[in-house]
Amino acid sequence: MPKRDEWGHTPGSNRNRTARRLACLLDARENAFDVGVPDTRMLSSESCRNANLSTRNGALYASLFLRAMLRRLMHAWALGPIIALGAGGCVVTYAPVAAPDVRLVARDARLAPAPESAATGGDAPARPARARAGTRRQRAKPRAKSREWGVSAAYRKMRTHWHRPASEAAREAWLAEAPPPLVLVQAGTGERFVLVPDDEEGTFSGIALDLAEEAFGFRRTEKTKPVSPRLLSLLYRTARHFEAPWITLVSGYRPGRNGSRHTHGNAADIVLPGVRNTQLAAYLRRIGFVGVGIYPKSGFVHLDVRDASYFWIDRSPPGRRQRLRQILPDLAKAMDKAARARGERP
């Protein structure tokens, strides 16, 4: 017959380990709550280790014991116990308070010293010191910019390149010419077309109109269409107003669209270097007898010549179906009236 311990269990069995663990905790309870005087007693780590207890069973019975003990304290005494259990030892302390206040802190016993009020006889219990992390508190990372829906990274990069300001040397060299030419740069190919006007007002004829037709040509099919002289004159006036050495031509002639003014050579999608689209559109609206549209996501301003002004905004991404929305209808009528008073005609 194998030997039995005082609880009737075989030494080394799980029941034996569990019973020894429970006995250690019960001894700690009896020592801690001695004659109702605030005190602190520690069950040494060595005695717990010598008990040769299973970690899993010890944690289970420790939780059962603590639950029963805390329920008894809340119903029997007006005490504020602070109980800390760690892997290396067990600490049970208590101190009287005005009202029941039960706290269970699962921390290492080395990081939970006895409250100062229990040692000094103070009235208020002291909370166990918190373990401070060895690293700094990480700062909140800045939120990443939300991507623009429907616009690829490559297109955003190209759009930024269109709006890049011209250098001061390029601007001075352009202004030094008499008169300064109208320089059209195709957005897709980067090819430059220099149109020399006949006068300071921006009248073009002959070779300049042929170059404009080539610059506005549809690159996919190499088809061309004569460009409206008034449209070229407005582009020249705009370049002189903003002192832009060139104008980026995003789109000129586009065949196959009967309802579009691009099909008739009367419209252009443009970008001026260093000029915001809103600033450019505000200037073009004051001309009169024009169509001005802003495309924020596509990154350009539409300009066409027509009999009655019309202004709009289109927030659709490039290559998607258009979603035009009219804006400033009263301003369009007022600008046409002012242009007619100056003697201008469509």
One Martini backbone bead per residue (centre of mass of N, CA, C, O) as a GRO file, in nm:
protein
  346
    1MET     BB    1   0.095   0.037   0.024
    2PRO     BB    2   0.067   0.354  -0.014
    3LYS     BB    3   0.131   0.643   0.098
    4ARG     BB    4  -0.020   0.882   0.317
    5ASP     BB    5  -0.145   1.170   0.390
    6GLU     BB    6  -0.330   1.382   0.594
    7TRP     BB    7  -0.560   1.374   0.345
    8GLY     BB    8  -0.537   1.084   0.182
    9HIS     BB    9  -0.303   1.125  -0.021
   10THR     BB   10  -0.089   1.077  -0.265
   11PRO     BB   11   0.219   1.145  -0.313
   12GLY     BB   12   0.235   1.359  -0.609
   13SER     BB   13  -0.040   1.422  -0.659
   14ASN     BB   14  -0.282   1.641  -0.754
   15ARG     BB   15  -0.433   1.643  -0.484
   16ASN     BB   16  -0.188   1.701  -0.313
   17ARG     BB   17  -0.111   1.973  -0.437
   18THR     BB   18  -0.381   2.115  -0.390
   19ALA     BB   19  -0.389   2.089  -0.081
   20ARG     BB   20  -0.125   2.241  -0.025
   21ARG     BB   21  -0.211   2.504  -0.151
   22LEU     BB   22  -0.458   2.561   0.028
   23ALA     BB   23  -0.299   2.564   0.293
   24CYS     BB   24  -0.124   2.809   0.230
   25LEU     BB   25  -0.361   3.011   0.200
   26LEU     BB   26  -0.487   2.968   0.482
   27ASP     BB   27  -0.239   3.059   0.642
   28ALA     BB   28  -0.232   3.345   0.523
   29ARG     BB   29  -0.509   3.431   0.632
   30GLU     BB   30  -0.459   3.389   0.939
   31ASN     BB   31  -0.212   3.587   0.951
   32ALA     BB   32  -0.344   3.850   0.836
   33PHE     BB   33  -0.620   3.812   1.026
   34ASP     BB   34  -0.511   3.944   1.319
   35VAL     BB   35  -0.712   4.091   1.553
   36GLY     BB   36  -0.783   4.343   1.358
   37VAL     BB   37  -0.497   4.444   1.267
   38PRO     BB   38  -0.309   4.625   1.086
   39ASP     BB   39  -0.143   4.420   0.840
   40THR     BB   40   0.156   4.243   0.707
   41ARG     BB   41   0.181   3.937   0.521
   42MET     BB   42   0.412   3.686   0.403
   43LEU     BB   43   0.441   3.438   0.172
   44SER     BB   44   0.692   3.280   0.080
   45SER     BB   45   0.844   3.168  -0.204
   46GLU     BB   46   0.977   2.910  -0.084
   47SER     BB   47   0.722   2.769   0.028
   48CYS     BB   48   0.579   2.753  -0.246
   49ARG     BB   49   0.798   2.586  -0.391
   50ASN     BB   50   0.810   2.342  -0.185
   51ALA     BB   51   0.516   2.240  -0.254
   52ASN     BB   52   0.500   2.143  -0.549
   53LEU     BB   53   0.304   2.296  -0.748
   54SER     BB   54   0.058   2.343  -0.964
   55THR     BB   55  -0.022   2.606  -1.161
   56ARG     BB   56  -0.308   2.539  -1.245
   57ASN     BB   57  -0.427   2.451  -0.968
   58GLY     BB   58  -0.341   2.701  -0.809
   59ALA     BB   59  -0.511   2.907  -0.972
   60LEU     BB   60  -0.785   2.778  -0.919
   61TYR     BB   61  -0.782   2.777  -0.600
   62ALA     BB   62  -0.719   3.072  -0.564
   63SER     BB   63  -0.980   3.183  -0.691
   64LEU     BB   64  -1.178   3.039  -0.497
   65PHE     BB   65  -1.070   3.159  -0.235
   66LEU     BB   66  -1.100   3.462  -0.305
   67ARG     BB   67  -1.402   3.463  -0.353
   68ALA     BB   68  -1.487   3.374  -0.069
   69MET     BB   69  -1.335   3.592   0.092
   70LEU     BB   70  -1.464   3.847  -0.037
   71ARG     BB   71  -1.755   3.779   0.034
   72ARG     BB   72  -1.707   3.782   0.341
   73LEU     BB   73  -1.603   4.074   0.366
   74MET     BB   74  -1.848   4.231   0.248
   75HIS     BB   75  -2.055   4.106   0.472
   76ALA     BB   76  -1.880   4.145   0.753
   77TRP     BB   77  -1.676   4.378   0.672
   78ALA     BB   78  -1.530   4.717   0.677
   79LEU     BB   79  -1.318   4.652   0.430
   80GLY     BB   80  -1.000   4.719   0.234
   81PRO     BB   81  -0.876   4.501   0.043
   82ILE     BB   82  -0.545   4.404  -0.077
   83ILE     BB   83  -0.474   4.178  -0.339
   84ALA     BB   84  -0.164   3.999  -0.419
   85LEU     BB   85  -0.059   3.799  -0.692
   86GLY     BB   86   0.221   3.587  -0.770
   87ALA     BB   87   0.459   3.374  -0.895
   88GLY     BB   88   0.663   3.429  -0.629
   89GLY     BB   89   0.406   3.527  -0.445
   90CYS     BB   90   0.213   3.624  -0.142
   91VAL     BB   91  -0.018   3.898  -0.071
   92VAL     BB   92  -0.187   4.014   0.237
   93THR     BB   93  -0.396   4.300   0.281
   94TYR     BB   94  -0.527   4.552   0.518
   95ALA     BB   95  -0.779   4.823   0.567
   96PRO     BB   96  -0.963   5.055   0.708
   97VAL     BB   97  -1.284   5.184   0.608
   98ALA     BB   98  -1.583   5.343   0.555
   99ALA     BB   99  -1.615   5.154   0.299
  100PRO     BB  100  -1.653   4.921   0.090
  101ASP     BB  101  -1.335   4.813  -0.087
  102VAL     BB  102  -1.276   4.606  -0.357
  103ARG     BB  103  -0.954   4.478  -0.471
  104LEU     BB  104  -0.804   4.329  -0.763
  105VAL     BB  105  -0.455   4.255  -0.806
  106ALA     BB  106  -0.256   4.138  -1.083
  107ARG     BB  107   0.062   4.112  -0.943
  108ASP     BB  108   0.356   4.138  -0.851
  109ALA     BB  109   0.486   4.146  -0.533
  110ARG     BB  110   0.729   4.340  -0.597
  111LEU     BB  111   0.509   4.574  -0.716
  112ALA     BB  112   0.345   4.540  -0.414
  113PRO     BB  113   0.356   4.720  -0.167
  114ALA     BB  114   0.286   4.832   0.120
  115PRO     BB  115   0.085   5.038   0.260
  116GLU     BB  116   0.130   5.333   0.427
  117SER     BB  117  -0.121   5.330   0.616
  118ALA     BB  118  -0.051   5.057   0.760
  119ALA     BB  119   0.232   5.154   0.880
  120THR     BB  120   0.124   5.456   0.999
  121GLY     BB  121  -0.200   5.475   1.057
  122GLY     BB  122  -0.380   5.565   0.850
  123ASP     BB  123  -0.698   5.621   0.696
  124ALA     BB  124  -0.597   5.577   0.405
  125PRO     BB  125  -0.557   5.383   0.147
  126ALA     BB  126  -0.298   5.251  -0.046
  127ARG     BB  127  -0.203   5.206  -0.352
  128PRO     BB  128  -0.039   5.026  -0.552
  129ALA     BB  129   0.228   5.034  -0.729
  130ARG     BB  130   0.302   5.103  -1.046
  131ALA     BB  131   0.423   4.982  -1.328
  132ARG     BB  132   0.681   5.101  -1.518
  133ALA     BB  133   0.767   5.156  -1.815
  134GLY     BB  134   1.070   5.160  -2.010
  135THR     BB  135   0.901   5.317  -2.211
  136ARG     BB  136   0.772   5.537  -2.397
  137ARG     BB  137   0.515   5.707  -2.493
  138GLN     BB  138   0.349   5.675  -2.766
  139ARG     BB  139   0.278   5.846  -3.027
  140ALA     BB  140   0.049   5.947  -3.225
  141LYS     BB  141  -0.022   5.869  -3.528
  142PRO     BB  142  -0.062   6.000  -3.814
  143ARG     BB  143  -0.293   6.032  -4.035
  144ALA     BB  144  -0.359   5.914  -4.318
  145LYS     BB  145  -0.416   5.993  -4.620
  146SER     BB  146  -0.677   6.008  -4.809
  147ARG     BB  147  -0.773   5.877  -5.083
  148GLU     BB  148  -0.853   5.954  -5.403
  149TRP     BB  149  -1.119   5.889  -5.563
  150GLY     BB  150  -1.031   5.765  -5.888
  151VAL     BB  151  -0.719   5.842  -5.832
  152SER     BB  152  -0.419   5.794  -5.925
  153ALA     BB  153  -0.088   5.828  -5.856
  154ALA     BB  154   0.003   5.903  -6.144
  155TYR     BB  155  -0.202   6.135  -6.186
  156ARG     BB  156  -0.120   6.309  -5.945
  157LYS     BB  157   0.166   6.358  -6.044
  158MET     BB  158   0.086   6.494  -6.313
  159ARG     BB  159  -0.086   6.721  -6.190
  160THR     BB  160   0.147   6.851  -6.033
  161HIS     BB  161   0.324   6.914  -6.282
  162TRP     BB  162   0.135   7.120  -6.416
  163HIS     BB  163   0.141   7.325  -6.147
  164ARG     BB  164   0.421   7.400  -6.171
  165PRO     BB  165   0.617   7.647  -6.139
  166ALA     BB  166   0.785   7.878  -6.292
  167SER     BB  167   1.063   8.015  -6.353
  168GLU     BB  168   1.208   8.320  -6.346
  169ALA     BB  169   1.374   8.292  -6.607
  170ALA     BB  170   1.138   8.204  -6.792
  171ARG     BB  171   0.968   8.457  -6.749
  172GLU     BB  172   1.171   8.672  -6.844
  173ALA     BB  173   1.217   8.556  -7.128
  174TRP     BB  174   0.921   8.585  -7.220
  175LEU     BB  175   0.889   8.898  -7.163
  176ALA     BB  176   1.128   8.995  -7.359
  177GLU     BB  177   0.944   8.954  -7.572
  178ALA     BB  178   0.818   9.105  -7.894
  179PRO     BB  179   0.582   8.961  -7.836
  180PRO     BB  180   0.463   8.741  -7.643
  181PRO     BB  181   0.407   8.422  -7.671
  182LEU     BB  182   0.214   8.132  -7.741
  183VAL     BB  183   0.249   7.850  -7.530
  184LEU     BB  184   0.197   7.508  -7.615
  185VAL     BB  185   0.150   7.216  -7.404
  186GLN     BB  186   0.141   6.891  -7.416
  187ALA     BB  187   0.054   6.669  -7.174
  188GLY     BB  188   0.140   6.388  -7.305
  189THR     BB  189   0.426   6.482  -7.469
  190GLY     BB  190   0.557   6.791  -7.431
  191GLU     BB  191   0.497   6.952  -7.669
  192ARG     BB  192   0.590   7.252  -7.838
  193PHE     BB  193   0.400   7.561  -7.920
  194VAL     BB  194   0.472   7.856  -8.107
  195LEU     BB  195   0.276   8.155  -8.092
  196VAL     BB  196   0.268   8.439  -8.294
  197PRO     BB  197   0.145   8.736  -8.276
  198ASP     BB  198   0.033   9.031  -8.440
  199ASP     BB  199  -0.039   9.144  -8.150
  200GLU     BB  200  -0.124   9.245  -7.823
  201GLU     BB  201  -0.427   9.111  -7.843
  202GLY     BB  202  -0.414   8.820  -7.995
  203THR     BB  203  -0.367   8.786  -8.305
  204PHE     BB  204  -0.422   8.519  -8.540
  205SER     BB  205  -0.230   8.388  -8.824
  206GLY     BB  206  -0.155   8.148  -9.033
  207ILE     BB  207   0.088   7.976  -8.884
  208ALA     BB  208  -0.046   7.989  -8.602
  209LEU     BB  209  -0.303   7.826  -8.681
  210ASP     BB  210  -0.157   7.567  -8.766
  211LEU     BB  211  -0.024   7.512  -8.491
  212ALA     BB  212  -0.289   7.498  -8.332
  213GLU     BB  213  -0.408   7.254  -8.483
  214GLU     BB  214  -0.177   7.062  -8.400
  215ALA     BB  215  -0.200   7.098  -8.088
  216PHE     BB  216  -0.522   7.009  -8.088
  217GLY     BB  217  -0.485   6.738  -8.174
  218PHE     BB  218  -0.560   6.405  -8.207
  219ARG     BB  219  -0.344   6.155  -8.108
  220ARG     BB  220  -0.473   5.880  -8.190
  221THR     BB  221  -0.559   5.985  -8.508
  222GLU     BB  222  -0.445   6.268  -8.612
  223LYS     BB  223  -0.667   6.465  -8.590
  224THR     BB  224  -0.805   6.778  -8.711
  225LYS     BB  225  -0.895   7.127  -8.621
  226PRO     BB  226  -0.998   7.424  -8.640
  227VAL     BB  227  -0.937   7.705  -8.449
  228SER     BB  228  -1.057   7.943  -8.263
  229PRO     BB  229  -0.955   8.269  -8.258
  230ARG     BB  230  -1.089   8.353  -7.989
  231LEU     BB  231  -0.966   8.133  -7.812
  232LEU     BB  232  -0.671   8.221  -7.858
  233SER     BB  233  -0.708   8.506  -7.744
  234LEU     BB  234  -0.788   8.417  -7.455
  235LEU     BB  235  -0.528   8.262  -7.394
  236TYR     BB  236  -0.339   8.504  -7.423
  237ARG     BB  237  -0.464   8.687  -7.207
  238THR     BB  238  -0.419   8.489  -6.974
  239ALA     BB  239  -0.109   8.471  -6.993
  240ARG     BB  240  -0.058   8.776  -6.947
  241HIS     BB  241  -0.198   8.805  -6.672
  242PHE     BB  242  -0.012   8.558  -6.530
  243GLU     BB  243   0.266   8.519  -6.655
  244ALA     BB  244   0.270   8.266  -6.859
  245PRO     BB  245   0.495   8.089  -7.054
  246TRP     BB  246   0.268   7.860  -7.041
  247ILE     BB  247   0.027   7.612  -7.169
  248THR     BB  248  -0.150   7.343  -7.066
  249LEU     BB  249  -0.277   7.092  -7.289
  250VAL     BB  250  -0.501   6.848  -7.220
  251SER     BB  251  -0.744   6.942  -7.425
  252GLY     BB  252  -0.897   6.968  -7.745
  253TYR     BB  253  -0.954   6.787  -7.990
  254ARG     BB  254  -1.270   6.584  -8.016
  255PRO     BB  255  -1.398   6.328  -8.161
  256GLY     BB  256  -1.742   6.207  -8.157
  257ARG     BB  257  -1.880   6.485  -8.026
  258ASN     BB  258  -2.148   6.667  -8.102
  259GLY     BB  259  -2.207   6.821  -7.808
  260SER     BB  260  -1.914   6.920  -7.828
  261ARG     BB  261  -1.675   7.181  -7.850
  262HIS     BB  262  -1.430   7.003  -7.919
  263THR     BB  263  -1.529   6.916  -8.208
  264HIS     BB  264  -1.512   7.243  -8.315
  265GLY     BB  265  -1.264   7.406  -8.178
  266ASN     BB  266  -1.399   7.570  -7.895
  267ALA     BB  267  -1.206   7.404  -7.689
  268ALA     BB  268  -1.028   7.387  -7.359
  269ASP     BB  269  -0.794   7.217  -7.151
  270ILE     BB  270  -0.635   7.385  -6.876
  271VAL     BB  271  -0.299   7.486  -6.749
  272LEU     BB  272  -0.128   7.689  -6.514
  273PRO     BB  273   0.160   7.779  -6.387
  274GLY     BB  274   0.100   7.850  -6.048
  275VAL     BB  275  -0.220   7.814  -6.088
  276ARG     BB  276  -0.517   7.802  -5.971
  277ASN     BB  277  -0.820   7.693  -6.068
  278THR     BB  278  -0.995   7.903  -5.921
  279GLN     BB  279  -0.839   8.151  -6.024
  280LEU     BB  280  -0.876   8.099  -6.326
  281ALA     BB  281  -1.190   8.087  -6.332
  282ALA     BB  282  -1.244   8.373  -6.221
  283TYR     BB  283  -1.123   8.518  -6.468
  284LEU     BB  284  -1.290   8.385  -6.705
  285ARG     BB  285  -1.578   8.481  -6.611
  286ARG     BB  286  -1.522   8.800  -6.690
  287ILE     BB  287  -1.540   8.802  -7.004
  288GLY     BB  288  -1.759   8.661  -7.171
  289PHE     BB  289  -1.896   8.432  -7.364
  290VAL     BB  290  -1.850   8.167  -7.176
  291GLY     BB  291  -1.714   7.849  -7.080
  292VAL     BB  292  -1.683   7.734  -6.732
  293GLY     BB  293  -1.489   7.460  -6.593
  294ILE     BB  294  -1.446   7.256  -6.305
  295TYR     BB  295  -1.183   6.995  -6.230
  296PRO     BB  296  -1.059   6.879  -5.949
  297LYS     BB  297  -0.963   6.580  -6.016
  298SER     BB  298  -0.837   6.638  -6.300
  299GLY     BB  299  -0.690   6.941  -6.294
  300PHE     BB  300  -0.880   7.150  -6.463
  301VAL     BB  301  -0.986   7.394  -6.715
  302HIS     BB  302  -1.263   7.493  -6.888
  303LEU     BB  303  -1.274   7.640  -7.228
  304ASP     BB  304  -1.525   7.835  -7.407
  305VAL     BB  305  -1.714   7.940  -7.685
  306ARG     BB  306  -2.020   8.145  -7.665
  307ASP     BB  307  -2.332   8.312  -7.646
  308ALA     BB  308  -2.364   8.197  -7.343
  309SER     BB  309  -2.297   8.181  -7.034
  310TYR     BB  310  -2.138   7.896  -6.851
  311PHE     BB  311  -2.128   7.741  -6.527
  312TRP     BB  312  -1.918   7.476  -6.372
  313ILE     BB  313  -1.899   7.150  -6.199
  314ASP     BB  314  -1.668   6.856  -6.186
  315ARG     BB  315  -1.614   6.560  -5.965
  316SER     BB  316  -1.515   6.363  -6.154
  317PRO     BB  317  -1.316   6.140  -6.252
  318PRO     BB  318  -1.098   6.036  -6.463
  319GLY     BB  319  -1.278   5.862  -6.717
  320ARG     BB  320  -1.558   5.942  -6.631
  321ARG     BB  321  -1.860   6.029  -6.586
  322GLN     BB  322  -2.027   6.304  -6.610
  323ARG     BB  323  -2.103   6.572  -6.339
  324LEU     BB  324  -2.275   6.833  -6.385
  325ARG     BB  325  -2.281   7.166  -6.215
  326GLN     BB  326  -2.432   7.445  -6.177
  327ILE     BB  327  -2.295   7.781  -6.148
  328LEU     BB  328  -2.346   8.105  -6.132
  329PRO     BB  329  -2.593   8.230  -6.312
  330ASP     BB  330  -2.593   8.539  -6.252
  331LEU     BB  331  -2.300   8.594  -6.335
  332ALA     BB  332  -2.327   8.518  -6.632
  333LYS     BB  333  -2.525   8.745  -6.708
  334ALA     BB  334  -2.353   8.985  -6.610
  335MET     BB  335  -2.102   8.936  -6.796
  336ASP     BB  336  -2.255   8.964  -7.065
  337LYS     BB  337  -2.351   9.252  -7.017
  338ALA     BB  338  -2.069   9.378  -6.983
  339ALA     BB  339  -1.957   9.292  -7.261
  340ARG     BB  340  -2.171   9.441  -7.431
  341ALA     BB  341  -2.094   9.725  -7.318
  342ARG     BB  342  -1.789   9.698  -7.448
  343GLY     BB  343  -1.850   9.569  -7.753
  344GLU     BB  344  -1.886   9.270  -7.734
  345ARG     BB  345  -1.885   8.952  -7.906
  346PRO     BB  346  -1.929   8.612  -7.975
   0.00000   0.00000   0.00000
